[in-house]
Amino acid sequence: MEVFQGLLDVLRHGERDATKIGKQTFLPATFTGGPRDMRQRYLDAIALVQHFEKLDLFLTMTCNPMWPKIKEHLPTDEAQNGADLISRIFRRKVEELKTDILKRNIFEKVVAFMNNIEFQKRGLPHAHFLIILCNEYKLLTPESYDIIICAELPDSNKEAHLHSVVVHHMMHGPCGHLNPINPCMKSKG
């Protein structure tokens, strides 16, 4: 009853507008994921692009519940039941990729870098990376992009391991009558 006492007091004084009941709270920019934090991240990204001109690479890294560390330590097969484990493993992999980019210089010299981690509807995290390279290492031609980015299925004869990894982790299917029990299929195909 104590919880509702404040509401009863407000109603006794004749207040009928629900927006005036309660206490309004503003989340500070230090609250990760809040509206002020997201706005600050957006403004930081825009400032980087304004200062260093256009960005060179935009990477997305998605958590995969089939990663060996996750499969090894997850008590069940359902990733949503181990959100803490998945977040820790994903965070470690993000930090390793940041080390590769910034310290091991896999893209040569980086002058500006920004990343953000978000969570998908089913609870799996993914990260976005904005990368701006030094002028000497800018990617200016399609051929320079082709050296670091490939959107083709690797040749199974020449790169068997890479082909199997891409097929297992990055391809969806088969669907339809070839695999009617695939999770993407609605009931009865």
RADAPE-V411473 format. One record per residue. N is the residue number from 1. SS is DSSP state (hx for helix, st for strand, lp for the rest). OMEGA is omega in degrees with one decimal (none if undefined). Layout:
# RADAPE-V411473
N;SS;OMEGA  N;SS;OMEGA
This chain:
# RADAPE-V411473
1;lp;-179.7  2;hx;-178.9  3;hx;-176.4  4;hx;-177.2  5;hx;178.4  6;hx;177.7  7;hx;179.9  8;hx;177.4  9;hx;-180.0  10;hx;-180.0  11;hx;178.3  12;hx;179.0  13;lp;174.0  14;lp;179.8  15;lp;-179.2  16;lp;-179.6  17;lp;-174.7  18;hx;-179.1  19;hx;-179.4  20;hx;179.5  21;lp;178.1  22;lp;-176.9  23;lp;179.4  24;lp;-177.7  25;lp;176.6  26;lp;177.6  27;lp;179.6  28;lp;179.1  29;lp;179.1  30;lp;177.2  31;lp;-174.8  32;lp;178.2  33;lp;178.9  34;lp;-177.4  35;hx;179.3  36;hx;176.8  37;hx;-179.3  38;hx;178.0  39;hx;179.5  40;hx;177.7  41;hx;178.7  42;hx;-179.4  43;hx;176.8  44;hx;179.9  45;hx;178.5  46;hx;179.2  47;hx;177.2  48;hx;-178.6  49;hx;178.2  50;hx;-177.4  51;hx;-174.8  52;hx;-175.9  53;lp;-171.0  54;lp;177.8  55;lp;-176.9  56;lp;-177.0  57;st;172.2  58;st;-177.7  59;st;171.9  60;st;177.6  61;st;-177.8  62;st;176.9  63;lp;178.7  64;lp;-179.4  65;lp;178.3  66;lp;177.3  67;lp;-176.6  68;hx;-179.6  69;hx;179.4  70;hx;-179.1  71;hx;-177.9  72;hx;-172.9  73;hx;-178.9  74;lp;-175.8  75;lp;178.2  76;lp;179.5  77;lp;-176.0  78;lp;-176.0  79;hx;-177.3  80;hx;178.1  81;hx;179.5  82;hx;-175.5  83;hx;-179.4  84;hx;178.7  85;hx;-179.2  86;hx;179.6  87;hx;179.9  88;hx;-179.4  89;hx;179.3  90;hx;179.6  91;hx;178.5  92;hx;179.9  93;hx;176.4  94;hx;179.2  95;hx;177.6  96;hx;177.6  97;hx;176.7  98;hx;176.8  99;hx;177.7  100;hx;-176.4  101;hx;-171.3  102;hx;-175.9  103;lp;-180.0  104;lp;173.4  105;lp;179.3  106;lp;175.5  107;lp;-175.3  108;lp;-172.2  109;lp;179.3  110;st;178.1  111;st;178.5  112;st;-175.3  113;st;177.0  114;st;175.6  115;st;-179.0  116;st;177.2  117;st;179.0  118;st;178.2  119;st;179.0  120;lp;-176.8  121;lp;-179.7  122;lp;173.8  123;lp;180.0  124;lp;-179.4  125;st;169.2  126;st;-176.2  127;st;174.8  128;st;-179.6  129;st;170.6  130;st;-176.6  131;st;175.2  132;st;-176.2  133;st;174.7  134;lp;-176.1  135;hx;-178.8  136;hx;-174.7  137;hx;179.4  138;lp;177.9  139;lp;-172.1  140;lp;-177.4  141;lp;175.7  142;hx;-179.8  143;hx;179.4  144;hx;175.2  145;hx;-179.0  146;hx;179.0  147;hx;-175.4  148;hx;-177.5  149;lp;177.8  150;lp;179.4  151;lp;179.7  152;lp;176.0  153;lp;-179.5  154;lp;179.4  155;lp;-176.6  156;lp;178.1  157;lp;-176.4  158;lp;-176.6  159;lp;-173.7  160;hx;-178.3  161;hx;179.7  162;hx;178.0  163;hx;-178.7  164;hx;178.5  165;hx;-179.9  166;hx;-179.5  167;hx;-176.8  168;hx;-171.8  169;hx;-170.8  170;hx;-177.9  171;lp;-179.5  172;lp;173.6  173;lp;-3.5  174;lp;-179.8  175;lp;175.5  176;hx;-176.4  177;hx;177.8  178;hx;-179.4  179;lp;-175.3  180;lp;179.4  181;lp;177.2  182;lp;-176.9  183;lp;-178.3  184;lp;-177.3  185;lp;174.0  186;lp;-179.4  187;lp;179.2  188;lp;173.7  189;lp;none
